[in-house]
Amino acid sequence: MNLIEELTWRGMLHDSMPGMEEHIAEQMRAAYVGIDPTADSLHIGHLVSVMMLKHLQVAGHKPIALVGGATGMIGDPSGKSAERNLLDEETLRKNEDGLKAQLKKFLDFESKEKNAAELVNNYDWMKNFSFLGFIRDVGKHITVNYMMAKDSVKKRIAGEDSDGMSFTEFTYQLVQGYDFLHLYREKNCTIQMGGSDQWGNIVTGTELIRRIGGGKAFAVTCPLITKADGGKFGKTESGNVWLDPEKTSPYKFYQFWLNTSDEDAEKYIKIFTLFGKEEIEKQTAEHKEAPHERKLQKTLAEDITIRVHSKEEYENAVKASEILFKKGQEAVDGLKSLPANLIQDIFEGVPQATFTKTDLANGIDIVSALVEKGQFLKSNGEARRELKQNAISVNKEKVTDTKILGEDDLIGGKYILLQKGKKNNFLVTVE
């Protein structure tokens, strides 16, 4: 497999240094991607560069994932308008463990082959560097003029809303450049990959390798992914879409991919899955014949949800997604089979109320639940009219004004779903 051709047709190549294609065709090469451990989880914005490493490994080369323990203590100025908070070593180590567990879902760290993936932390080689040692052995090889010419520096210094840039952040590209030099010396790593906003930092590394290491190294970048509507990829109203199920539930993760536009799904399926070119072209053509069936979105959501979470979590997410559209006994049984945590996800944003277990043990008549206790409807008269018109449901089952809510109505031991008509959902939490 020609890696550059593969990345190009997938829309994953923004720029590469001249000679890169010939370099990687000669023999097995090692390449790395840096990830700042500012959290103990990756978010989907990280996945583009992780998938670059995946394709690299599939092509027979060695991927190195670098957790930036040292650089995480500084903060990369690229694309930032303000200096980020610094992290202590205990937090960095915790975050490193979380990141490796997730990277294992994409990269093969256990392979017996020479191109098994490796995880390294730049804190391990930077922590013993003295300030004088660094500025003597590294800093003297790169001029201030060279560093000032980088876009990430110029934008921060010239920005109207910026307070400028601290010396700490100014040295970031030197520290990242030294990482590349270290990996070049210790791991024979000759390629660094990253987002297009990292080009300046990566090139500083290739320059250090040329000036100090006496060798040649290469930079390869991927485009920064955006949505068709111009919005930021991987961002929702509640923030980043994380790989950690505690931060973004598997249901919400699945929904993110399922709800992408046709244009984005066509782009994302090339970037975030390993389907080949012919298969993707076939699926895209089938999707265009019946776009209302959302074939591409479903295929994309299935593939990545199973890889990040599990087949069971994917099936739960599908089942939960379909519950809202099902009717009759199938809907009733499906709703009652869902875990409690999924119920909260599905009905996030609908009117909610909290009842006590004591209330429920004594029984709550449906009119009181809808009006006095739940305050979902305005009056007892409105509640009775809706009940008379057969418009009120409890857990997807139609009820009359004789219905008394009890413990048998609990879903997952915690929730009761009330509905008025097809579109008005009310969620009761029992604590």
Backbone torsions as a table, in degrees:
resi	resn	phi	psi	omega
1	MET	NA	130.0	176.3
2	ASN	-84.8	109.4	-172.7
3	LEU	-60.2	-43.6	-177.3
4	ILE	-65.2	-41.7	176.8
5	GLU	-62.9	-41.5	-179.3
6	GLU	-62.3	-47.5	179.9
7	LEU	-65.7	-33.7	-177.5
8	THR	-67.1	-50.6	-177.5
9	TRP	-68.2	-24.5	178.0
10	ARG	-80.9	-4.7	-179.0
11	GLY	75.5	26.6	-174.5
12	MET	-109.9	7.4	-179.4
13	LEU	-115.1	118.2	177.1
14	HIS	-97.7	-45.6	-179.1
15	ASP	-159.3	151.0	172.5
16	SER	-149.2	153.3	-178.1
17	MET	-72.5	147.8	176.6
18	PRO	-55.3	138.1	178.7
19	GLY	91.3	-5.8	-177.5
20	MET	-61.7	-43.6	-176.8
21	GLU	-63.5	-41.9	178.3
22	GLU	-67.6	-40.1	-179.0
23	HIS	-58.8	-45.1	-174.7
24	ILE	-80.4	-15.8	178.9
25	ALA	-82.8	-16.9	-174.3
26	GLU	-71.4	-42.1	-175.3
27	GLN	-166.4	178.9	176.6
28	MET	-65.1	129.5	179.1
29	ARG	-117.5	159.4	174.0
30	ALA	-109.2	137.1	178.8
31	ALA	-134.7	151.5	179.6
32	TYR	-131.5	156.0	172.6
33	VAL	-126.1	135.2	178.1
34	GLY	-96.0	137.8	177.9
35	ILE	-128.7	119.4	177.5
36	ASP	-75.3	126.6	-175.5
37	PRO	-84.3	56.5	-179.5
38	THR	-77.7	-8.0	174.3
39	ALA	-145.3	166.5	-180.0
40	ASP	-90.3	17.4	178.8
41	SER	-145.3	147.6	167.8
42	LEU	-76.6	153.3	166.0
43	HIS	-114.6	171.1	-170.2
44	ILE	-68.0	-15.9	173.4
45	GLY	-63.6	-25.7	178.2
46	HIS	-75.2	-20.2	-166.4
47	LEU	-69.4	-22.9	-179.8
48	VAL	-62.9	-49.4	-179.6
49	SER	-70.9	-31.6	175.8
50	VAL	-65.1	-40.3	178.2
51	MET	-68.2	-29.0	173.0
52	MET	-61.3	-43.5	177.4
53	LEU	-64.8	-36.8	179.0
54	LYS	-61.9	-47.7	179.0
55	HIS	-64.3	-35.6	176.0
56	LEU	-59.4	-46.2	-179.3
57	GLN	-67.1	-41.5	177.2
58	VAL	-59.4	-34.0	179.9
59	ALA	-78.3	1.4	175.6
60	GLY	97.3	7.8	-179.2
61	HIS	-103.3	170.7	-172.5
62	LYS	-100.3	119.4	176.9
63	PRO	-91.8	138.2	175.0
64	ILE	-122.9	122.9	175.7
65	ALA	-98.9	119.2	-178.5
66	LEU	-102.9	116.8	173.2
67	VAL	-85.9	121.5	-172.8
68	GLY	-84.5	69.3	178.6
69	GLY	-60.4	-40.4	179.4
70	ALA	-76.2	-49.1	-179.6
71	THR	-66.2	-27.9	175.9
72	GLY	-66.5	-22.3	176.6
73	MET	-79.2	-13.0	-178.7
74	ILE	-103.8	-55.0	-177.5
75	GLY	101.9	119.0	-179.1
76	ASP	-74.5	125.0	-179.9
77	PRO	-76.1	-11.9	-175.0
78	SER	-59.7	122.4	177.5
79	GLY	71.6	7.5	-177.6
80	LYS	-108.2	147.8	177.8
81	SER	-104.7	-7.9	-179.6
82	ALA	-144.5	158.3	-179.2
83	GLU	-75.8	137.1	-176.8
84	ARG	-87.5	163.7	179.0
85	ASN	-68.3	146.1	178.6
86	LEU	-89.2	150.6	-175.8
87	LEU	-111.4	149.2	176.1
88	ASP	-88.8	168.4	-173.0
89	GLU	-65.3	-38.6	-179.3
90	GLU	-60.1	-44.1	178.7
91	THR	-65.5	-41.0	179.8
92	LEU	-60.7	-43.2	-178.9
93	ARG	-66.0	-40.2	177.6
94	LYS	-62.2	-44.1	179.8
95	ASN	-65.3	-37.6	179.1
96	GLU	-60.2	-44.1	179.7
97	ASP	-61.7	-41.5	179.7
98	GLY	-65.0	-40.0	-179.3
99	LEU	-67.5	-39.9	-178.2
100	LYS	-65.2	-39.8	179.6
101	ALA	-59.3	-36.9	-179.8
102	GLN	-78.4	-37.1	179.2
103	LEU	-63.4	-28.8	178.7
104	LYS	-62.7	-20.2	179.4
105	LYS	-77.7	-12.4	-178.5
106	PHE	-117.0	-37.3	-175.5
107	LEU	-112.5	147.7	-179.6
108	ASP	-92.5	102.5	178.8
109	PHE	-88.8	-15.0	-172.3
110	GLU	-98.1	-4.1	-175.9
111	SER	-58.0	144.7	175.9
112	LYS	-84.9	-7.1	-180.0
113	GLU	-75.8	165.1	-178.1
114	LYS	-68.2	-19.8	-177.1
115	ASN	-97.8	26.5	174.1
116	ALA	-60.6	142.1	-179.5
117	ALA	-68.5	151.8	175.9
118	GLU	-128.6	149.9	173.2
119	LEU	-116.0	128.5	178.5
120	VAL	-129.6	159.7	179.7
121	ASN	-128.3	120.2	-175.0
122	ASN	-67.7	-13.5	175.3
123	TYR	-62.9	-30.6	-176.9
124	ASP	-64.1	-31.8	177.8
125	TRP	-104.0	-13.7	179.5
126	MET	-91.0	-23.2	-171.0
127	LYS	-64.9	-26.4	-178.2
128	ASN	-98.0	2.4	178.9
129	PHE	-75.2	126.8	174.1
130	SER	-81.6	157.9	178.9
131	PHE	-60.6	-46.4	-179.0
132	LEU	-64.0	-38.8	179.4
133	GLY	-63.2	-40.3	-177.2
134	PHE	-68.9	-47.6	-177.2
135	ILE	-69.3	-25.7	178.2
136	ARG	-78.1	-47.5	-172.4
137	ASP	-85.8	-24.8	-176.4
138	VAL	-117.6	-53.0	-172.9
139	GLY	-57.5	-33.3	-174.9
140	LYS	-71.0	-13.3	-176.6
141	HIS	-89.3	-10.2	-179.7
142	ILE	-123.7	126.5	-177.0
143	THR	-79.8	155.5	175.7
144	VAL	-62.1	-37.7	178.4
145	ASN	-57.2	-42.3	179.9
146	TYR	-63.2	-44.6	-177.9
147	MET	-69.5	-37.5	-178.9
148	MET	-68.3	-23.7	-177.0
149	ALA	-74.7	-13.6	-177.5
150	LYS	-70.7	138.3	-178.5
151	ASP	-57.0	-40.4	-176.7
152	SER	-61.7	-31.5	178.8
153	VAL	-80.1	-48.5	-177.3
154	LYS	-58.8	-41.9	-177.9
155	LYS	-65.5	-39.3	-179.3
156	ARG	-70.2	-37.4	-178.1
157	ILE	-74.9	-37.3	-176.0
158	ALA	-88.9	-13.6	-174.7
159	GLY	-61.9	135.5	-178.5
160	GLU	-64.7	-35.2	-176.6
161	ASP	-91.2	5.8	-175.1
162	SER	-97.6	145.9	173.9
163	ASP	-90.0	13.5	-177.1
164	GLY	95.2	-156.9	-176.1
165	MET	-137.8	133.1	178.9
166	SER	-73.2	160.3	176.6
167	PHE	-60.1	-35.3	-179.9
168	THR	-56.7	-51.5	-179.4
169	GLU	-69.3	-32.8	180.0
170	PHE	-59.8	-34.2	-177.8
171	THR	-81.7	-2.3	-175.8
172	TYR	-53.9	-45.6	-175.5
173	GLN	-66.0	-27.4	176.3
174	LEU	-70.2	-41.1	179.7
175	VAL	-66.2	-45.0	178.3
176	GLN	-64.9	-38.1	177.3
177	GLY	-62.0	-37.9	178.5
178	TYR	-67.3	-34.8	175.8
179	ASP	-54.4	-47.0	-179.3
180	PHE	-61.6	-44.3	178.6
181	LEU	-60.8	-43.7	179.5
182	HIS	-60.7	-47.6	-178.9
183	LEU	-68.1	-31.6	175.5
184	TYR	-62.6	-43.8	-178.8
185	ARG	-73.1	-43.5	-171.5
186	GLU	-90.4	-29.7	-173.9
187	LYS	-121.7	5.2	-175.9
188	ASN	54.3	38.8	-178.7
189	CYS	-87.7	120.4	-174.2
190	THR	-115.7	3.9	-176.9
191	ILE	-135.4	134.1	169.3
192	GLN	-118.7	135.4	179.3
193	MET	-115.5	155.6	177.4
194	GLY	176.8	-176.8	177.2
195	GLY	-70.2	159.6	-176.9
196	SER	-60.8	-24.5	178.0
197	ASP	-72.2	-9.6	-179.6
198	GLN	-94.7	-0.4	-174.1
199	TRP	-52.4	-46.8	-178.3
200	GLY	-60.9	-45.1	179.4
201	ASN	-64.4	-41.4	-178.1
202	ILE	-65.5	-42.6	-178.9
203	VAL	-64.4	-33.2	175.1
204	THR	-60.0	-38.2	176.9
205	GLY	-64.5	-43.3	179.0
206	THR	-64.5	-32.3	179.7
207	GLU	-69.8	-40.2	177.1
208	LEU	-64.1	-40.1	179.0
209	ILE	-63.3	-39.3	178.4
210	ARG	-66.9	-43.7	-172.9
211	ARG	-81.5	-36.7	-176.5
212	ILE	-101.1	-45.5	-175.4
213	GLY	-82.9	-16.6	178.6
214	GLY	70.6	21.0	-178.0
215	GLY	-126.0	-173.0	-178.5
216	LYS	-121.0	135.2	178.8
217	ALA	-135.3	167.7	-170.1
218	PHE	-132.0	150.1	176.8
219	ALA	-113.9	136.1	175.8
220	VAL	-134.7	127.0	-179.9
221	THR	-124.9	153.6	176.0
222	CYS	-107.7	154.7	178.6
223	PRO	-67.9	153.6	172.4
224	LEU	-76.9	124.7	-173.4
225	ILE	-78.0	130.6	175.6
226	THR	-123.8	164.3	177.0
227	LYS	-88.5	159.4	-177.9
228	ALA	-58.7	-31.7	-178.4
229	ASP	-84.9	5.4	178.4
230	GLY	90.4	-7.5	179.4
231	GLY	-71.0	164.8	-177.7
232	LYS	-77.5	129.0	179.7
233	PHE	-64.2	138.2	175.1
234	GLY	82.3	3.2	179.4
235	LYS	-108.0	135.5	173.5
236	THR	-121.6	-179.0	179.2
237	GLU	-60.6	-29.5	-178.6
238	SER	-94.3	5.5	176.3
239	GLY	114.7	-156.4	-177.6
240	ASN	-63.6	153.3	170.3
241	VAL	-94.9	108.8	-173.7
242	TRP	-93.9	160.3	173.8
243	LEU	-85.0	-21.2	178.6
244	ASP	-73.4	122.0	-178.3
245	PRO	-63.8	-19.2	177.0
246	GLU	-76.2	-24.3	-179.0
247	LYS	-95.0	-39.6	174.1
248	THR	-134.5	115.0	-176.3
249	SER	-63.4	152.5	177.4
250	PRO	-54.5	-35.0	178.3
251	TYR	-63.5	-47.9	179.7
252	LYS	-67.6	-35.3	177.1
253	PHE	-60.9	-49.0	178.4
254	TYR	-60.4	-43.8	-178.7
255	GLN	-62.8	-34.9	179.4
256	PHE	-57.8	-48.7	-178.6
257	TRP	-71.3	-37.8	-178.5
258	LEU	-64.4	-31.2	-174.7
259	ASN	-94.4	10.7	177.6
260	THR	-70.2	154.0	178.3
261	SER	-69.8	163.6	178.1
262	ASP	-58.5	-43.0	-178.7
263	GLU	-62.9	-43.6	179.9
264	ASP	-69.3	-40.4	-179.5
265	ALA	-60.2	-39.1	178.7
266	GLU	-63.5	-34.4	178.7
267	LYS	-79.2	-45.7	-174.0
268	TYR	-67.4	-33.6	-176.3
269	ILE	-66.9	-25.6	175.5
270	LYS	-75.2	-35.6	-173.5
271	ILE	-83.9	-42.1	-168.1
272	PHE	-103.9	1.4	175.0
273	THR	-122.8	171.6	179.1
274	LEU	-106.4	11.0	176.6
275	PHE	-58.1	142.8	-179.9
276	GLY	-75.5	172.2	-175.0
277	LYS	-61.3	-46.6	-178.6
278	GLU	-62.7	-42.6	-179.1
279	GLU	-63.9	-43.4	-179.5
280	ILE	-66.4	-40.9	178.2
281	GLU	-62.8	-38.9	178.3
282	LYS	-64.4	-47.0	-179.4
283	GLN	-65.3	-37.6	179.2
284	THR	-64.9	-42.1	178.8
285	ALA	-63.9	-42.8	178.9
286	GLU	-64.0	-38.3	178.7
287	HIS	-62.3	-42.3	-177.0
288	LYS	-68.0	-24.6	177.4
289	GLU	-72.5	-30.2	-179.9
290	ALA	-144.3	68.7	-174.4
291	PRO	-60.7	-25.7	-179.4
292	HIS	-64.9	-20.6	179.1
293	GLU	-81.1	-11.9	175.4
294	ARG	53.3	46.6	-177.4
295	LYS	-60.7	-45.3	-178.7
296	LEU	-62.7	-44.9	-179.6
297	GLN	-61.3	-42.1	-178.6
298	LYS	-66.9	-40.8	179.3
299	THR	-65.6	-44.6	178.5
300	LEU	-61.7	-49.0	-177.7
301	ALA	-63.5	-39.5	179.1
302	GLU	-64.2	-49.8	-175.1
303	ASP	-60.5	-48.8	-173.2
304	ILE	-79.9	-30.2	177.7
305	THR	-68.7	-40.7	177.9
306	ILE	-64.4	-42.5	-177.4
307	ARG	-66.1	-42.1	-176.1
308	VAL	-80.4	-37.4	-176.1
309	HIS	-111.2	-89.3	177.1
310	SER	-174.8	167.5	178.2
311	LYS	-64.8	-38.1	-179.8
312	GLU	-63.0	-44.2	179.2
313	GLU	-66.0	-36.7	176.8
314	TYR	-62.6	-46.9	-178.7
315	GLU	-63.6	-37.5	175.6
316	ASN	-63.0	-41.0	-179.4
317	ALA	-65.3	-40.8	178.2
318	VAL	-64.1	-46.6	-179.3
319	LYS	-60.3	-42.7	179.8
320	ALA	-65.1	-38.7	-179.3
321	SER	-65.3	-33.6	-176.1
322	GLU	-84.2	-19.1	-177.3
323	ILE	-54.7	-42.4	-174.3
324	LEU	-63.2	-23.5	-174.3
325	PHE	-104.1	-6.4	-179.1
326	LYS	-87.4	158.6	180.0
327	LYS	-130.1	168.5	174.3
328	GLY	69.3	-156.3	-174.4
329	GLN	-64.3	-32.6	179.0
330	GLU	-61.1	-40.5	178.6
331	ALA	-68.0	-41.1	180.0
332	VAL	-61.7	-51.1	-178.0
333	ASP	-63.9	-40.1	-179.2
334	GLY	-63.6	-43.6	-179.5
335	LEU	-62.6	-44.8	-177.0
336	LYS	-70.0	-18.4	-179.1
337	SER	-87.2	-7.5	-176.4
338	LEU	-78.1	143.1	174.0
339	PRO	-65.1	153.1	-176.3
340	ALA	-58.3	-39.5	-176.3
341	ASN	-65.1	-28.4	178.1
342	LEU	-72.0	-35.1	180.0
343	ILE	-58.4	-45.9	-179.2
344	GLN	-62.1	-39.1	179.4
345	ASP	-65.9	-45.7	-176.2
346	ILE	-61.6	-41.5	-172.4
347	PHE	-105.0	22.3	176.2
348	GLU	-60.2	131.1	177.6
349	GLY	96.4	-12.4	177.2
350	VAL	-83.8	159.6	176.9
351	PRO	-55.6	134.9	-177.0
352	GLN	-133.2	155.4	176.1
353	ALA	-145.6	157.8	179.4
354	THR	-116.4	126.2	174.6
355	PHE	-109.7	157.5	178.0
356	THR	-92.2	158.2	177.3
357	LYS	-64.0	-31.9	177.9
358	THR	-65.0	-43.6	176.3
359	ASP	-53.9	-47.6	-174.8
360	LEU	-69.9	-37.4	178.9
361	ALA	-61.7	-34.4	178.8
362	ASN	-81.7	-14.2	-178.5
363	GLY	89.8	133.6	179.5
364	ILE	-124.3	121.5	-179.5
365	ASP	-70.7	150.8	-170.8
366	ILE	-61.7	-36.2	179.5
367	VAL	-64.1	-44.4	178.1
368	SER	-63.9	-39.1	179.6
369	ALA	-62.6	-38.5	-177.1
370	LEU	-78.7	-31.3	-172.0
371	VAL	-110.6	-72.0	-172.2
372	GLU	-65.7	-50.5	-175.5
373	LYS	-83.7	-43.0	-175.9
374	GLY	-88.3	-28.4	-176.0
375	GLN	55.7	34.9	177.5
376	PHE	-83.3	-35.4	177.7
377	LEU	-115.2	158.4	-170.3
378	LYS	-77.5	-31.4	-174.7
379	SER	-151.0	161.3	175.7
380	ASN	-61.3	-35.9	179.8
381	GLY	-62.1	-43.4	178.3
382	GLU	-63.4	-42.7	-179.9
383	ALA	-60.7	-44.0	-178.3
384	ARG	-67.4	-37.7	178.2
385	ARG	-62.9	-44.2	-179.8
386	GLU	-64.9	-38.6	177.9
387	LEU	-65.2	-41.8	179.9
388	LYS	-63.6	-32.9	179.8
389	GLN	-86.0	9.5	177.6
390	ASN	61.1	36.8	-175.3
391	ALA	-103.2	-5.0	-177.3
392	ILE	-103.7	133.2	178.2
393	SER	-125.2	147.1	171.1
394	VAL	-118.1	116.9	-177.1
395	ASN	52.5	44.1	176.2
396	LYS	75.6	4.6	177.4
397	GLU	-108.1	130.5	178.0
398	LYS	-64.0	141.4	-179.7
399	VAL	-133.0	164.0	176.6
400	THR	-109.0	-178.3	-177.1
401	ASP	-74.0	0.5	176.5
402	THR	-91.7	-3.5	-175.6
403	LYS	-66.5	129.8	174.3
404	ILE	-115.2	122.2	178.0
405	LEU	-74.9	132.6	178.6
406	GLY	-140.5	-174.4	-176.0
407	GLU	-63.8	-24.8	179.3
408	ASP	-67.9	-15.4	-178.9
409	ASP	-88.1	-4.8	-176.9
410	LEU	-70.4	135.4	172.3
411	ILE	-100.5	127.5	-179.7
412	GLY	61.1	22.4	179.1
413	GLY	70.3	11.5	-172.3
414	LYS	-144.3	-26.2	-170.8
415	TYR	-122.8	154.1	169.6
416	ILE	-133.8	129.7	179.0
417	LEU	-100.1	120.6	174.4
418	LEU	-107.8	143.0	179.5
419	GLN	-137.3	143.6	170.6
420	LYS	-117.2	112.3	-176.0
421	GLY	68.2	-154.2	-175.4
422	LYS	-89.1	-26.5	-167.9
423	LYS	-112.5	-12.7	-176.3
424	ASN	-99.9	107.3	179.9
425	ASN	-107.3	141.4	176.0
426	PHE	-132.6	132.1	-178.3
427	LEU	-111.6	127.0	176.6
428	VAL	-104.2	126.6	173.4
429	THR	-103.8	131.0	-179.0
430	VAL	-108.9	119.8	-178.0
431	GLU	-125.6	NA	NA
